[in-house]
Structure formats: C-alpha cells, structure tokens
C-alpha cells in the first residue's frame, strides 16, 4: 500500500511540475535597456522600505537594479524557467541574491499584495487584463510603472519619453467606500 501511495504521489508531483514547465510565456523576452530601468525606478521614486515586484521579470534586471541601488527587497515573477535561472545568476553576480527572489509563476495567479512598487513590460492587452487585480489587491499608494505600454482607459499620472521609449506611472488610488 505504501508503495502504491508513493508511486501515485510521484506521478502527481511530476504531472504538476510538467504542467508548470509547459506553460508558455504570453510575451517574448525583450530586455529593458539599462537607461530605461534607471528612469523607471526614478519615476516610481523607489527608496528605502519599498518592496518591488517585477511582473514578467525576464533576466531580473529591474529587481536586481532596485536591490543594488536602493538596498530594497525585490521579487521577480516569470513563467519561463530559463529566465528565472538567468535572473538568479544576475542577482548572484551583482551581490544582491539575499535581497532578490525570483519565482517561476503565472503573473495572473501570483500573489503580490505586499508590493509598494510594481514594474511591467508587458503587451497592452496583458496590462489591461492585469489592471483589475492590481487595483483590487495592491494597497493605495502603490506605484505602478510600465515600460512602453499603457493600461487602456486608466490614464497615467506621468508619461515620459526616453530614447524613443515610453514610460508610464500610476498610483493605486484610495478605495471608494
């Protein structure tokens, strides 16, 4: 009986791992240029005490830069295991592995309520799809910065151009009572 239970558990574990491993990214990885990363962090006014989440974090350059520059805790979420491995190596090489965590998760299912800053470089339809969760789950005052794409009808507080790229900033508003 124990052998059967062990076999069933192993099959279920492998099936769950295979399901996660076979999920495909919704976007291809296009790295954010370093000058845009810096401007995104500046626009969000990242500082001591912030917790940054990068949704669709790719090679981890935004969380790594935030941790290295400001000494903050940062979390990168990406569905691609290759990107997660690159991000972890990037954090290690930059001496911030103790501040940065990378998780292979679906950004539409992951938990990010403790974020004070959220960064994005997703396609417009993904930003719009994610917007209700951001507004419902993030605390008022949380800053959201997107590279290149807006959030549909939610107008940004700031929009700036840098070397042919656009950066948007929103702040999660107080909830209506």
Residue, then its C-alpha position, 0 to 999 in steps of 0.5 A: x500500500x505504501x508503495x502504491x501511495x508513493x508511486x501515485x504521489x510521484x506521478x502527481x508531483x511530476x504531472x504538476x511540475x510538467x504542467x508548470x514547465x509547459x506553460x508558455x510565456x504570453x510575451x517574448x523576452x525583450x530586455x529593458x535597456x539599462x537607461x530605461x530601468x534607471x528612469x523607471x525606478x526614478x519615476x516610481x521614486x523607489x527608496x528605502x522600505x519599498x518592496x518591488x515586484x517585477x511582473x514578467x521579470x525576464x533576466x531580473x534586471x529591474x529587481x536586481x537594479x532596485x536591490x543594488x541601488x536602493x538596498x530594497x527587497x525585490x521579487x521577480x515573477x516569470x513563467x519561463x524557467x530559463x529566465x528565472x535561472x538567468x535572473x538568479x545568476x544576475x542577482x548572484x553576480x551583482x551581490x544582491x541574491x539575499x535581497x532578490x527572489x525570483x519565482x517561476x509563476x503565472x503573473x495572473x495567479x501570483x500573489x503580490x499584495x505586499x508590493x509598494x512598487x510594481x514594474x511591467x513590460x508587458x503587451x497592452x492587452x496583458x496590462x489591461x487584463x492585469x489592471x483589475x487585480x492590481x487595483x483590487x489587491x495592491x494597497x493605495x499608494x502603490x506605484x505602478x510603472x510600465x515600460x512602453x505600454x499603457x493600461x487602456x482607459x486608466x490614464x497615467x499620472x506621468x508619461x515620459x519619453x526616453x530614447x524613443x521609449x515610453x514610460x508610464x506611472x500610476x498610483x493605486x488610488x484610495x478605495x471608494x467606500 
